[in-house]
Amino acid sequence: MKEDTTLNLRRWFMAFTLQGASLGAFTLILSLFTVTGMKGNVENASVVVALYSLGNLVGSVITGIVLDKARDYPAIIFRSLFLSAIIAIVLPFSYSLSIYSLLSFLMGLSVAFVGPAIIVFMNKRLPEKMYRRSLSALNLLNSTGATLGTFIGSALLVSFSFMEETSRMALIFFFSSVLFAIASIMISTQRKGSLRILGDRSSDRLNVSKFPEAIIDVININKYEQRSRTFILAAMLTFFGANMMLAVFSIYLKEYLNVSSTLIFVIYGINSIAGNVGFYLANTVMRRVNDKELIKAVVITRAILIVFITISGIFKNIGYLKMLTFVSFTLFGFTWPFFYLPLTVQATNIEGMEKSGKILGLLNASTNLAVIVASFISGLIAQRINYFTAFVIGVLFLIAAYRMFQRY
């Protein structure tokens, strides 16, 4: 059994790496293509990003229902990756912004299962130290994949410069689809020897008549301890604050700072590299620093970095201050692992192993809700007032999150 577990995890880690590479190119193109390919504006781009997050929210709720009872994890992962491959290849051929938005929602839904399925499995089957180390390695590989995907996407834009920008972006959607397909094939070849956990085969099947009740069971915050409720709320405030900047940042670079699409890819690629370095160092830091203290330190640091981005944007005509935007965004990527990893460990342990799937589903659903609301609000404020008002509101929410984590 131990050998099978190692084999499964290797395949899953590799598939999650390919998913990271695919999404590394896809998520940035998603908003840019809204403006360039679908002839939308910053509000439309924010709505598309929000719908992608809404899909992720719905998927997160479903994972909360399924994963604590699931046993055939390869089947869950395979279906998620296969559906993602289909959606990615269809997206650039959308005939209208409405269809494009709907497909974005479905993509968010389909990609929501892979990471949580692997994390819940590891939490249930691995000792604490191995779980933390494996969680760090899993996300390092995913982040490395995202970095490679971002740079390959940038290379596609440069290498095919004789084509229109819209066509080059369509190539990136195709690239994303191919990677999803390869990842799904890797999982499908493993199905015969897949692990069966948590009961007999019938435990995987959901009773449709009880599905609404199961959803309520996951999202009913009153069923969790007060400490868990405070934790979830603090996480929501953190994601809301950060995404008041992140949701419109690529458009901000393109429209306000006049950065080319190719350079935007490079900037996001450097951000991803910084995140990779963070994931590489995170496990060592987490052994020496309390999870709660590390989370608080990252939250307040990110608030400061958004302040720096705001200041450098206001005084963009001063050349060296403009560079402060890029440096701050790079550090934003570097700090992410030091927040995400201890947050995930705390989430899967806070209510005990038997509820790890539900609490992780609730965490992902609530933080995606925060991302959705932030995407709508930041896009609206950026369009009708300015980007900096959205950034400042984000800072205020991060400060509120810091205070909330102090109470946790």
C-alpha positions in Angstrom: 0.0 0.0 0.0 2.8 2.4 0.8 4.3 1.8 -2.6 1.0 2.5 -4.3 0.6 5.7 -2.4 4.0 6.9 -3.5 3.1 6.0 -7.1 -0.2 7.8 -6.9 1.3 10.9 -5.4 4.0 11.1 -8.0 1.5 11.0 -10.8 -0.8 13.5 -9.0 2.1 15.9 -8.3 3.1 15.8 -12.0 -0.5 16.4 -13.1 -0.8 19.3 -10.7 2.5 20.7 -12.1 1.0 20.6 -15.6 -2.2 22.2 -14.3 -0.1 25.0 -12.9 1.7 25.5 -16.2 -1.6 25.6 -18.0 -3.3 28.0 -15.6 -0.1 30.2 -15.5 -0.7 31.2 -19.1 -4.5 30.9 -19.0 -5.4 33.1 -16.1 -3.6 36.2 -17.4 -4.9 35.7 -20.9 -8.4 35.3 -19.6 -8.7 39.0 -18.7 -6.5 40.4 -21.5 -8.4 38.4 -24.1 -11.6 40.0 -22.8 -10.2 43.4 -23.8 -8.2 42.4 -26.9 -10.2 39.5 -28.4 -13.7 40.1 -27.2 -13.5 44.0 -27.4 -14.5 44.5 -23.8 -13.3 47.0 -21.2 -11.9 46.8 -17.7 -15.4 46.2 -16.2 -16.0 43.3 -18.6 -12.6 41.8 -17.7 -13.4 42.1 -14.0 -16.7 40.3 -14.5 -15.0 37.5 -16.4 -12.4 37.1 -13.7 -15.2 37.2 -11.1 -17.2 34.5 -13.0 -14.1 32.3 -13.1 -13.8 32.7 -9.4 -17.5 32.0 -8.9 -17.0 28.7 -10.8 -14.2 28.0 -8.4 -16.5 28.8 -5.5 -19.2 26.4 -6.6 -16.5 23.8 -7.3 -15.1 24.3 -3.8 -18.5 23.7 -2.2 -18.8 20.5 -4.1 -15.4 19.4 -3.1 -16.4 20.0 0.5 -19.3 17.6 0.0 -17.4 14.9 -2.0 -13.8 14.7 -0.6 -14.5 13.5 2.9 -16.4 10.5 1.5 -14.5 10.0 -1.7 -12.3 7.0 -2.3 -11.6 7.1 -6.0 -9.5 10.2 -6.1 -8.0 9.6 -9.6 -11.5 9.6 -11.1 -12.1 13.1 -9.6 -8.8 14.4 -10.8 -9.1 12.9 -14.3 -12.6 14.4 -14.9 -11.5 17.8 -13.7 -8.5 17.9 -16.0 -10.3 16.5 -19.0 -13.1 19.0 -18.8 -10.6 21.8 -18.4 -8.8 20.8 -21.6 -12.1 20.9 -23.6 -13.1 24.4 -22.2 -9.6 25.9 -22.8 -9.7 24.9 -26.5 -13.2 26.3 -27.0 -12.8 29.6 -25.2 -11.1 31.7 -27.9 -13.8 30.7 -30.4 -16.6 32.2 -28.3 -19.0 34.1 -30.4 -20.0 36.6 -27.7 -18.8 38.0 -24.4 -21.7 36.1 -22.7 -20.5 32.7 -24.0 -16.9 33.6 -23.1 -18.1 34.5 -19.6 -20.0 31.3 -19.2 -17.0 29.2 -20.3 -14.9 31.1 -17.8 -17.3 30.1 -15.1 -17.1 26.4 -16.2 -13.3 26.6 -16.2 -13.2 27.9 -12.7 -15.6 25.1 -11.7 -13.6 22.3 -13.4 -10.1 23.3 -12.0 -11.4 23.5 -8.4 -11.0 19.8 -7.6 -7.4 18.7 -8.4 -5.5 20.6 -5.6 -8.0 19.9 -2.8 -8.3 16.3 -3.8 -4.6 15.8 -3.4 -4.4 17.9 -0.2 -7.2 16.1 1.6 -5.8 12.7 0.6 -2.4 13.6 2.0 -3.9 15.0 5.2 -5.8 11.8 5.8 -3.0 9.4 4.9 0.4 11.1 5.8 2.0 11.9 9.2 2.0 15.6 10.1 5.7 16.2 9.2 5.4 14.4 6.0 2.1 16.1 5.2 3.7 19.6 5.7 6.7 18.6 3.6 4.6 17.1 0.8 2.2 20.1 0.8 5.2 22.4 0.3 6.6 20.2 -2.5 3.2 19.9 -4.2 2.8 23.7 -4.3 6.4 24.3 -5.3 5.8 22.0 -8.3 2.5 23.7 -9.1 4.1 27.2 -8.8 7.1 26.1 -10.9 4.7 24.9 -13.6 2.8 28.2 -13.4 6.1 30.1 -13.9 7.0 28.0 -16.9 3.5 28.4 -18.3 3.7 32.1 -18.0 7.1 32.3 -19.8 6.1 29.9 -22.5 3.0 32.1 -23.1 5.3 35.1 -23.3 7.5 33.2 -25.8 4.5 32.4 -27.9 3.6 36.1 -28.1 7.1 37.0 -29.2 7.8 34.1 -31.5 4.7 34.5 -33.6 4.9 38.3 -33.9 3.8 38.1 -37.5 0.3 37.1 -36.3 -2.3 39.4 -34.8 -2.2 39.7 -31.0 -5.6 38.0 -30.7 -4.4 35.0 -32.7 -1.3 34.7 -30.6 -3.5 34.7 -27.5 -5.6 31.9 -29.0 -2.4 29.9 -29.4 -1.9 30.2 -25.6 -5.4 28.9 -25.0 -4.5 25.9 -27.2 -1.2 25.4 -25.3 -3.2 25.4 -22.1 -5.6 22.8 -23.4 -2.8 20.5 -24.5 -1.3 20.6 -21.0 -4.6 19.8 -19.4 -5.1 16.9 -21.8 -1.6 15.4 -21.1 -2.3 15.7 -17.3 -5.6 13.9 -17.7 -4.0 11.1 -19.7 -1.4 10.7 -17.0 -4.2 10.2 -14.4 -6.2 7.9 -16.7 -3.4 5.4 -17.1 -3.4 5.0 -13.3 -7.0 4.2 -12.8 -6.7 0.5 -12.7 -4.4 0.6 -9.6 -6.0 3.6 -8.0 -6.3 3.7 -4.2 -9.7 3.0 -2.5 -10.1 4.8 0.8 -12.8 5.5 3.3 -15.2 2.7 2.9 -16.7 0.7 0.1 -17.5 1.8 -3.5 -21.0 3.1 -2.8 -19.7 5.8 -0.5 -18.5 7.8 -3.5 -22.0 8.2 -4.9 -24.0 11.3 -3.9 -27.7 11.0 -3.2 -29.1 13.7 -5.5 -32.1 14.3 -3.3 -29.7 15.0 -0.4 -27.4 17.3 -2.4 -29.0 20.6 -1.2 -28.7 19.4 2.4 -25.1 18.5 1.8 -24.3 22.0 0.4 -25.9 23.6 3.5 -23.9 21.3 5.7 -20.6 22.6 4.2 -21.5 26.3 4.1 -23.4 26.5 7.4 -20.9 28.5 9.4 -22.8 27.9 12.6 -21.8 24.2 12.5 -18.1 25.1 13.0 -16.4 26.2 16.2 -16.0 29.9 16.9 -12.3 29.7 16.3 -12.9 28.2 12.9 -15.4 31.0 12.0 -12.9 33.7 13.0 -10.2 31.9 10.9 -12.5 31.8 7.8 -13.5 35.4 8.1 -9.9 36.6 8.5 -9.0 34.6 5.4 -11.9 36.1 3.4 -10.8 39.7 4.4 -7.3 38.8 3.3 -8.3 37.6 -0.1 -10.7 40.5 -0.6 -8.0 43.0 0.2 -5.3 41.4 -2.0 -7.7 41.0 -4.9 -8.8 44.6 -4.9 -5.4 45.1 -6.5 -4.8 41.7 -8.2 -8.1 41.6 -10.1 -7.3 44.6 -12.2 -3.5 44.6 -12.0 -2.8 43.3 -15.5 -5.2 45.8 -17.0 -3.7 48.5 -14.8 -0.3 47.7 -16.2 -1.6 47.7 -19.8 -3.9 50.7 -19.7 -2.4 53.0 -17.0 1.3 52.2 -17.1 1.3 51.4 -20.9 3.1 48.1 -20.5 3.0 45.8 -23.5 1.3 42.4 -23.3 4.7 40.6 -23.7 6.2 42.6 -20.8 3.2 41.9 -18.7 3.9 38.1 -19.1 7.5 38.7 -18.1 6.4 40.7 -15.0 4.0 37.9 -14.0 6.7 35.3 -14.7 9.1 37.0 -12.4 6.3 37.2 -9.8 5.9 33.4 -10.2 9.6 32.8 -9.9 9.6 34.7 -6.6 6.7 32.5 -5.5 8.7 29.4 -6.4 11.6 30.6 -4.2 9.0 31.2 -1.4 7.7 27.7 -1.7 11.2 26.3 -1.6 12.0 28.2 1.6 8.5 28.0 3.2 8.9 24.5 4.7 12.1 25.6 6.5 10.5 28.8 7.8 7.4 27.0 8.9 9.5 24.7 11.1 10.8 27.7 12.9 7.9 30.2 12.9 4.5 29.6 14.4 1.8 29.3 11.6 -0.3 32.1 13.1 2.6 34.6 13.4 3.7 33.8 9.9 0.2 34.4 8.5 0.0 37.8 10.3 3.4 38.9 9.1 2.5 38.2 5.4 -0.9 40.0 5.7 0.6 43.2 6.9 3.6 43.0 4.5 1.2 42.7 1.6 -0.7 45.7 2.8 2.6 47.7 2.8 3.4 46.4 -0.7 0.1 47.7 -2.1 0.8 51.1 -0.6 4.2 51.1 -2.4 2.4 50.1 -5.7 -0.1 52.9 -5.2 2.6 55.5 -4.5 4.7 54.5 -7.5 1.7 54.6 -9.8 0.7 58.1 -8.6 4.2 59.3 -9.4 4.7 57.2 -12.4 6.5 60.0 -14.3 9.4 59.6 -11.9 11.2 56.8 -13.6 12.8 55.0 -10.7 9.5 55.1 -8.8 7.8 53.2 -11.6 10.2 50.4 -10.9 8.8 50.2 -7.4 5.6 48.7 -8.9 7.5 45.8 -10.4 9.6 45.2 -7.3 6.6 45.3 -5.0 4.6 42.9 -7.3 7.6 40.5 -7.3 7.6 40.6 -3.5 3.8 40.1 -3.5 4.5 36.8 -5.3 7.3 35.9 -2.9 5.1 36.3 0.2 2.2 34.2 -1.1 3.6 30.7 0.0 4.3 32.0 3.5 0.6 32.8 3.8 -1.0 30.0 1.8 0.9 27.0 3.2 0.3 27.7 6.9 -3.3 28.7 6.1 -3.9 25.4 4.4 -2.3 23.4 7.2 -4.4 25.2 9.8 -7.6 24.7 7.8 -7.1 21.0 7.4 -6.3 20.5 11.1 -8.6 23.0 12.8 -11.7 20.8 12.9 -10.0 17.5 12.9 -9.2 15.0 10.1 -12.9 13.8 9.7 -13.9 17.4 8.7 -10.8 18.3 6.7 -12.6 18.1 3.4 -15.5 20.2 4.6 -13.4 23.0 6.2 -11.1 23.1 3.1 -14.1 23.3 0.9 -15.6 26.1 3.1 -12.2 28.0 3.1 -11.9 27.8 -0.7 -15.5 28.7 -1.2 -15.4 31.7 1.1 -12.1 33.0 -0.2 -13.4 32.7 -3.8 -16.5 34.6 -2.8 -14.2 37.3 -1.5 -12.3 37.3 -4.8 -15.6 37.5 -6.8 -16.8 40.5 -4.8 -13.4 42.2 -4.9 -13.2 41.6 -8.7 -16.6 43.3 -9.3 -15.9 46.2 -6.9 -12.3 46.8 -8.0 -13.3 46.8 -11.7 -16.2 49.1 -11.1 -14.1 51.5 -9.0 -11.2 51.4 -11.5 -13.5 52.2 -14.4 -15.5 54.9 -12.7 -13.1 56.5 -10.2 -9.5 55.3 -10.5 -7.3 52.3 -9.8 -5.8 53.8 -6.7 -9.0 54.0 -4.8 -9.4 50.3 -5.3 -5.9 49.7 -4.1 -6.4 51.8 -0.9 -9.6 49.9 -0.1 -7.6 46.7 -0.4 -5.1 47.9 2.1 -7.8 48.7 4.6 -9.2 45.2 4.3 -5.8 43.7 4.8 -5.3 45.7 8.0 -8.8 44.4 9.2 -7.7 40.9 8.3 -4.5 41.3 10.4 -6.6 42.3 13.4 -8.9 39.4 12.9 -6.0 36.9 12.7 -4.8 38.4 16.1 -8.1 37.2 17.6 -7.9 33.7 16.0 
